[in-house]
């Protein structure tokens, strides 16, 4: 059974519990797939021996009958999660050589559940990017290609390595993080499912920080059911994270009935952007019809402050980034620049940060420092915070009016070519987040489900936004959409 790596988490779990396969066999199938997929540049830190040891331990648990759902399941871990004894660089030169002596809470929970770490996954530097082109490891590459064209495409960002690895069946699932769409946008670009849970549902402890009021970890998987299984293991209260919610974690998988009769799905008029490609418009209309056919009530809604979301996000996120990234100074860990005779502490800071941070991180740190400076704090940062409150209130009013979930496109286009958006204007790249940043600003759960393909054969995704803390309900709506869409396409293997 050489195709074990193509199994879903749910199918692999059932096969492992029946004794049809072992975790060791499953893990070897994934490691073989990884070794033959160098062209995708998805895995950047190899932990093959650790994986084999974890698989052996999982097989013992399975034989003893002590097997949580994820026991023996091989996963990829985004390089933003600190993993004890394994390099954790956040895809940045400034953390070169950093090997943490502690485990992030999310990975600790996954490993306690018996999952297997195959390796660390590529990403945009410090999670800042929408195309995985800012990584110190080089670009991650989308396993999908346009029909009749072998140009390399972006897998999206910042969780591009995670998306590429899951879509190419290098692992059964992967961790991602989402600050402005970094789980949902790459999931849409690669034809997989990705959920960003409610802010506070997953602990941020041990996850390298980008923007602390926006960052949230979540799973990236082949199906909605797999996301439900993996999310259940990742969630839970963590006293080490002051923003972690002390709430019970329901059995998300048990809530997947597919029955959404009587649910109210909102369609926000503000997401009908000027210049939206007709393929995205049609996908959205088709998705709306699918949910209506499944028994949901469709209701037009208004989220009037949506148009201010991108500018507010690109003030708040860089402001928090400039504060969080101040700790990388060459003193305690990571890269330190070589100093000339007579250089002092100031020169060390300047040279280390200039060498260690890439251009996009430098850009955002400078923006953030500017908007937090004395003369501009009120004009930019405080104003953006007020806009954020208005955006959050828009959603609250819609949910108070009886809407259960909101359906929108996930991205303004299908995956684009690597290098195509690397224009002189970074704002063009920032526009990729137009449908996703509102969810982070409001702290809501959001999920992307593959729902169709464009004329060139590339996957397109739809996004569902849910009520806070109701991930189970959101996953069930996504499950109904997934069943109706029937998306089963896979990329043709070229790598």
C-alpha distance (Angstrom), angle and dihedral (degrees) to the residues before:
residue distance angle dihedral
X1 . . .
X2 3.80 . .
X3 3.81 93.6 .
X4 3.80 95.3 66.3
X5 3.82 89.6 117.2
X6 3.82 88.3 66.0
X7 3.81 92.6 64.2
X8 3.77 121.8 108.9
X9 3.80 118.5 -120.2
X10 3.82 90.1 -108.9
X11 3.81 94.2 51.1
X12 3.80 92.9 43.9
X13 3.80 90.9 49.3
X14 3.79 91.6 52.9
X15 3.82 92.6 46.2
X16 3.81 91.5 48.4
X17 3.80 92.2 50.2
X18 3.81 91.6 49.0
X19 3.78 89.9 50.0
X20 3.82 93.0 -121.0
X21 3.79 90.4 127.9
X22 3.80 137.2 10.7
X23 3.78 129.3 -128.4
X24 3.81 87.7 -120.3
X25 3.83 90.4 59.6
X26 3.79 92.3 44.5
X27 3.80 91.8 48.5
X28 3.82 93.1 48.6
X29 3.82 90.0 51.5
X30 3.81 89.4 54.4
X31 3.82 93.8 44.6
X32 3.82 89.5 51.2
X33 3.81 90.3 50.2
X34 3.82 90.5 49.0
X35 3.80 92.9 49.9
X36 3.80 89.7 54.7
X37 3.80 95.8 46.8
X38 3.80 102.8 67.2
X39 3.82 89.8 128.5
X40 3.81 89.8 68.7
X41 3.83 92.6 55.1
X42 3.80 88.5 -152.1
X43 3.82 100.3 135.2
X44 3.81 114.0 55.0
X45 3.83 104.4 168.3
X46 3.80 116.3 46.0
X47 3.81 116.7 -142.9
X48 3.82 98.7 166.5
X49 3.81 95.8 139.7
X50 3.81 92.1 47.3
X51 3.81 87.5 50.4
X52 3.81 92.4 52.7
X53 3.80 91.5 49.0
X54 3.81 91.7 48.6
X55 3.82 90.7 47.9
X56 3.81 91.2 52.3
X57 3.81 90.3 50.9
X58 3.82 90.4 47.7
X59 3.81 91.4 51.9
X60 3.81 89.6 55.1
X61 3.82 90.3 52.1
X62 3.79 90.9 48.3
X63 3.81 91.6 50.9
X64 3.80 90.0 49.5
X65 3.80 90.7 52.7
X66 3.82 91.7 -117.5
X67 3.77 97.8 121.5
X68 3.82 126.4 142.6
X69 3.82 115.4 -160.9
X70 3.81 93.9 -91.7
X71 3.81 95.9 46.0
X72 3.79 108.6 132.9
X73 3.82 95.0 3.4
X74 3.85 114.0 138.4
X75 3.81 113.2 -133.1
X76 3.79 137.2 178.1
X77 3.82 118.5 -130.8
X78 3.80 121.9 -145.0
X79 3.80 111.4 -121.4
X80 3.81 89.5 -118.1
X81 3.83 91.4 74.9
X82 3.79 115.4 85.3
X83 3.80 109.4 -126.2
X84 3.80 118.9 -169.3
X85 3.78 112.8 -108.6
X86 3.81 93.2 -0.8
X87 3.81 125.3 100.3
X88 3.81 111.5 -96.9
X89 3.79 110.1 -174.3
X90 3.81 107.3 155.4
X91 3.84 82.7 -131.7
X92 3.81 89.2 -74.7
X93 3.77 131.8 128.9
X94 3.78 90.3 -141.1
X95 3.82 90.7 67.9
X96 3.79 93.8 47.4
X97 3.80 108.3 145.3
X98 3.80 95.5 13.3
X99 3.81 110.9 143.4
X100 3.83 111.6 175.1
X101 3.78 122.7 -137.3
X102 3.80 91.3 -148.6
X103 3.79 139.8 57.4
X104 3.79 125.2 -121.9
X105 3.79 112.8 -114.3
X106 3.81 93.1 -118.0
X107 3.82 94.8 51.9
X108 3.81 90.5 42.6
X109 3.82 88.9 55.6
X110 3.80 91.7 48.1
X111 3.79 92.4 49.0
X112 3.82 91.9 46.1
X113 3.80 85.9 55.4
X114 3.81 87.8 57.9
X115 3.81 100.5 -105.5
X116 3.80 121.1 151.0
X117 3.83 124.4 -124.9
X118 3.80 110.1 -137.9
X119 3.80 94.8 -179.5
X120 3.80 145.7 -65.8
X121 3.79 120.2 -62.2
X122 3.79 133.3 -133.0
X123 3.82 120.4 -106.6
X124 3.78 142.8 158.5
X125 3.80 112.7 -72.7
X126 3.82 109.0 -80.9
X127 3.84 85.6 -11.1
X128 3.81 90.3 -71.4
X129 3.77 108.0 139.3
X130 3.79 146.5 54.6
X131 3.80 100.3 -134.1
X132 3.84 109.5 40.0
X133 3.82 89.3 -114.5
X134 3.83 96.4 120.3
X135 3.82 96.5 65.7
X136 3.80 122.6 123.1
X137 3.83 85.6 -139.9
X138 3.80 93.1 58.9
X139 3.79 128.7 -109.3
X140 3.77 123.0 -31.1
X141 3.81 109.3 -136.6
X142 3.80 128.7 -137.0
X143 3.83 112.7 -120.4
X144 3.83 87.7 -142.1
X145 3.79 121.3 85.6
X146 3.79 133.0 -171.1
X147 3.78 113.4 -99.3
X148 3.80 109.2 -88.5
X149 3.81 92.9 2.3
X150 3.80 127.5 96.3
X151 3.82 96.6 -166.8
X152 3.82 111.6 135.9
X153 3.81 112.4 -109.0
X154 3.79 130.6 -155.5
X155 3.81 117.1 -106.4
X156 3.81 87.3 -149.4
X157 3.77 126.9 -109.9
X158 2.84 162.6 -32.8
X159 3.83 90.9 -14.4
X160 3.81 91.5 40.0
X161 3.79 96.4 133.7
X162 3.80 90.7 50.6
X163 3.81 92.0 50.4
X164 3.81 94.4 46.2
X165 3.82 92.4 47.4
X166 3.81 94.4 51.2
X167 3.83 94.3 42.8
X168 3.82 91.2 49.7
X169 3.84 92.6 47.9
X170 3.81 93.1 -117.2
X171 3.82 88.7 133.2
X172 3.79 135.4 8.3
X173 3.79 93.7 -121.3
X174 3.79 140.7 -13.1
X175 3.77 140.9 -153.1
X176 3.77 119.1 -112.8
X177 3.77 136.7 175.6
X178 3.79 127.0 -138.6
X179 3.82 123.6 -156.1
X180 3.81 98.6 152.4
X181 3.81 103.3 -6.7
X182 3.81 103.1 -43.0
X183 3.82 93.9 139.5
X184 3.79 99.4 35.0
X185 3.82 100.8 43.7
X186 3.84 96.7 50.8
X187 3.82 89.7 43.1
X188 3.82 88.6 56.5
X189 3.82 92.2 46.6
X190 3.82 92.6 53.2
X191 3.81 103.1 37.8
X192 3.81 98.1 -110.1
X193 3.81 136.6 114.7
X194 3.80 123.3 -100.2
X195 3.80 130.2 174.6
X196 3.79 129.6 -164.0
X197 3.81 105.8 -160.0
X198 3.81 125.5 -146.9
X199 3.80 112.5 -67.1
X200 3.81 106.0 -90.8
X201 3.82 96.1 25.4
X202 3.84 93.2 102.3
X203 3.78 121.8 39.6
X204 3.80 116.8 -110.4
X205 3.82 92.6 -158.4
X206 3.79 110.3 126.0
X207 3.82 93.3 12.1
X208 3.81 110.3 117.8
X209 3.81 104.5 -111.5
X210 3.81 125.5 -119.8
X211 3.83 104.3 160.0
X212 3.78 109.9 -5.7
X213 3.82 98.5 -156.6
X214 3.82 91.7 51.0
X215 3.84 107.7 33.7
X216 3.80 117.6 104.8
X217 3.81 131.3 164.7
X218 3.78 123.0 -133.8
X219 3.80 143.9 158.4
X220 3.82 128.5 -88.8
X221 3.78 112.6 -157.4
X222 3.80 146.4 155.0
X223 3.82 95.4 -105.5
X224 3.79 142.2 18.5
X225 3.82 90.5 -111.2
X226 3.80 89.8 55.4
X227 3.82 90.2 50.8
X228 3.81 89.8 52.0
X229 3.82 91.6 51.1
X230 3.80 94.6 46.1
X231 3.81 95.5 42.4
X232 3.80 90.2 54.2
X233 3.80 89.9 59.1
X234 3.83 94.4 45.1
X235 3.82 98.1 50.7
X236 3.77 130.7 80.1
X237 3.78 142.5 101.0
X238 3.81 117.2 -64.8
X239 3.82 119.2 -169.7
X240 3.84 88.2 -158.9
X241 3.83 89.9 67.1
X242 3.82 114.5 61.8
X243 3.83 90.3 -160.4
X244 3.82 93.6 53.1
X245 3.81 112.7 114.4
X246 3.79 118.2 -125.4
X247 3.80 94.5 -138.4
X248 3.78 133.7 129.9
X249 3.81 115.3 -101.7
X250 3.81 110.7 -129.5
X251 3.79 124.3 -146.1
X252 3.78 96.0 -94.1
X253 3.80 94.0 -174.0
X254 3.81 91.9 54.8
X255 3.82 88.4 57.3
X256 3.82 93.3 61.6
X257 3.79 100.4 104.1
X258 3.79 96.3 138.1
X259 3.81 87.8 -135.7
X260 3.81 109.9 127.8
X261 3.82 98.1 154.7
X262 3.78 109.2 145.5
X263 3.82 93.8 16.4
X264 3.80 114.9 132.7
X265 3.81 115.1 -132.8
X266 3.79 116.4 -165.1
X267 3.82 122.6 -145.6
X268 3.84 109.4 -159.7
X269 3.79 113.8 -144.3
X270 3.83 91.7 -153.9
X271 3.82 90.9 68.2
X272 3.81 90.5 66.4
X273 3.78 93.4 98.0
X274 3.80 125.4 -166.4
X275 3.77 110.0 -101.4
X276 3.82 94.7 18.1
X277 3.82 107.7 162.1
X278 3.79 113.1 -105.1
X279 3.82 89.7 -124.5
X280 3.82 91.0 60.6
X281 3.81 90.7 45.0
X282 3.83 90.7 51.6
X283 3.81 92.7 45.9
X284 3.80 90.0 53.2
X285 3.82 91.6 48.7
X286 3.81 91.1 47.4
X287 3.81 91.5 49.1
X288 3.81 90.2 50.1
X289 3.82 90.0 51.8
X290 3.83 91.3 48.3
X291 3.81 92.5 54.0
X292 3.82 90.9 45.7
X293 3.82 90.3 51.3
X294 3.82 88.3 50.2
X295 3.80 89.0 60.3
X296 3.80 103.3 -93.3
X297 3.79 123.9 136.4
X298 3.81 111.8 -123.3
X299 3.78 116.2 -144.0
X300 3.81 129.6 -178.4
X301 3.79 110.1 -129.7
X302 3.78 138.6 -179.9
X303 3.81 127.8 -131.4
X304 3.82 96.3 179.7
X305 3.81 99.2 -176.4
X306 3.82 94.3 54.7
X307 3.81 92.1 103.7
X308 3.81 89.9 64.1
X309 3.82 94.8 50.2
X310 3.82 99.6 90.8
X311 3.82 95.5 48.2
X312 3.81 91.0 45.3
X313 3.80 91.6 48.1
X314 3.81 92.8 49.3
X315 3.79 89.8 54.1
X316 3.83 98.5 43.8
X317 3.82 98.6 40.9
X318 3.84 96.5 50.2
X319 3.82 90.4 43.6
X320 3.80 90.9 56.3
X321 3.81 90.8 41.4
X322 3.80 93.3 54.2
X323 3.80 88.8 52.4
X324 3.82 95.3 44.7
X325 3.80 94.7 45.0
X326 3.81 93.6 51.4
X327 3.82 87.0 88.3
X328 3.83 91.9 69.0
X329 3.77 99.8 85.8
X330 3.82 106.2 130.9
X331 3.80 93.5 -106.2
X332 3.80 106.1 99.7
X333 3.81 109.7 17.6
X334 3.78 143.9 -11.6
X335 3.78 126.9 29.7
X336 3.81 123.1 -0.3
X337 3.80 121.1 -171.6
X338 3.81 121.1 -124.4
X339 3.78 107.8 -105.7
X340 3.78 129.9 -141.8
X341 3.81 121.3 -129.5
X342 3.78 108.7 -79.0
X343 3.82 94.8 23.9
X344 3.79 114.0 137.3
X345 3.79 135.8 -164.8
X346 3.82 93.2 -72.4
X347 3.79 92.4 54.7
X348 3.81 89.9 47.6
X349 3.80 91.5 54.1
X350 3.79 93.1 45.9
X351 3.80 97.0 46.4
X352 3.81 94.6 42.1
X353 3.79 94.5 50.8
X354 3.81 93.2 42.4
X355 3.82 90.6 52.6
X356 3.80 98.2 37.0
X357 3.81 102.6 46.0
X358 3.80 121.8 68.0
X359 3.80 123.9 -132.1
X360 3.82 97.1 -93.4
X361 3.80 93.3 48.9
X362 3.80 90.2 47.7
X363 3.81 89.6 50.1
X364 3.81 92.9 52.4
X365 3.81 94.3 43.7
X366 3.82 89.1 52.8
X367 3.83 92.2 47.9
X368 3.79 90.3 47.9
X369 3.79 94.0 48.1
X370 3.81 89.6 49.0
X371 3.83 95.9 51.4
X372 3.81 91.0 46.9
X373 3.80 94.2 49.1
X374 3.79 119.0 113.4
X375 3.78 97.1 -104.2
X376 3.80 96.9 47.2
X377 3.82 105.8 31.9
X378 3.80 94.5 100.2
X379 3.80 95.9 36.3
X380 3.80 94.4 53.7
X381 3.80 117.9 7.8
X382 3.80 99.7 38.2
X383 3.78 91.6 42.3
X384 3.81 90.7 51.2
X385 3.81 90.2 50.8
X386 3.82 89.7 53.4
X387 3.81 90.6 50.1
X388 3.80 88.9 50.2
X389 3.80 89.5 56.0
X390 3.81 90.0 51.9
X391 3.83 91.6 49.8
X392 3.81 90.1 50.7
X393 3.80 90.1 48.9
X394 3.84 90.9 52.5
X395 3.79 89.6 59.6
X396 3.82 93.3 43.6
X397 3.80 91.2 54.2
X398 3.80 92.2 49.6
X399 3.81 92.3 49.7
X400 3.82 91.5 44.9
X401 3.81 87.3 55.1
X402 3.80 89.8 61.5
X403 3.79 104.7 -92.8
X404 3.82 111.9 145.2
X405 3.81 100.1 -169.0
X406 3.79 139.3 -3.9
X407 3.82 123.9 -130.9
X408 3.82 120.0 -149.4
X409 3.79 138.4 149.2
X410 3.80 112.7 -85.8
X411 3.80 97.2 -142.3
X412 3.81 136.6 10.1
X413 3.83 91.0 -121.7
X414 3.79 145.1 2.6
X415 3.82 119.1 -87.4
X416 3.81 113.0 -55.1
X417 3.79 128.8 -147.7
X418 3.78 121.1 -83.2
X419 3.80 106.5 -100.5
X420 3.82 93.7 17.2
X421 3.80 94.0 104.2
X422 3.80 96.4 37.2
X423 3.79 90.0 106.7
X424 3.77 126.9 143.6
X425 3.81 88.4 -96.3
X426 3.82 112.7 74.0
X427 3.82 89.5 -174.2
X428 3.84 88.5 75.9
X429 3.80 88.2 62.5
X430 3.81 92.2 45.1
X431 3.82 89.6 58.0
X432 3.83 88.2 70.6
X433 3.81 86.7 78.2
X434 3.80 94.9 55.4
X435 3.84 95.5 112.7
X436 3.79 97.8 37.3
X437 3.84 110.8 44.0
X438 3.82 94.7 72.7
X439 3.81 89.4 65.3
X440 3.83 92.0 56.3
X441 3.80 93.4 44.1
X442 3.83 89.1 53.9
X443 3.83 94.4 40.2
X444 3.82 92.0 -125.8
X445 3.81 131.1 147.8
X446 3.81 116.3 -104.4
X447 3.80 133.3 178.7
X448 3.80 134.1 -167.0
X449 3.80 120.2 -147.7
X450 3.84 124.3 -174.0
X451 3.79 106.4 -116.8
X452 3.80 108.6 165.5
X453 3.78 149.2 -24.5
X454 3.78 133.7 -101.1
X455 3.81 126.0 -124.1
X456 3.82 89.9 -84.8
X457 3.79 92.6 54.0
X458 3.80 96.7 -105.7
X459 3.81 120.0 140.9
X460 3.80 121.9 -104.3
X461 3.78 125.4 -161.8
X462 3.79 138.0 -152.4
X463 3.79 124.2 -147.3
X464 3.79 127.4 -139.5
X465 3.82 118.4 -164.0
X466 3.79 117.8 -158.4
X467 3.77 141.4 -164.8
X468 3.82 115.3 -84.5
X469 3.83 113.7 -82.8
X470 3.80 92.1 5.7
X471 3.80 98.5 105.8
X472 3.81 90.0 137.5
X473 3.79 91.7 59.8
X474 3.81 90.9 43.7
X475 3.81 92.0 50.2
X476 3.80 89.7 50.9
X477 3.81 91.5 53.0
X478 3.81 88.3 48.2
X479 3.81 89.5 48.8
X480 3.81 90.5 54.6
X481 3.81 90.2 48.8
X482 3.81 91.4 47.3
X483 3.81 91.6 51.7
X484 3.80 92.5 47.6
X485 3.83 94.3 46.3
X486 3.81 92.7 47.6
X487 3.80 92.7 -159.7
X488 3.82 107.9 179.8
X489 3.82 102.1 147.2
X490 3.80 118.4 131.5
X491 3.80 129.4 -167.4
X492 3.81 116.2 -97.2
X493 3.80 108.6 -109.8
X494 3.80 111.1 -108.8
X495 3.81 100.9 143.6
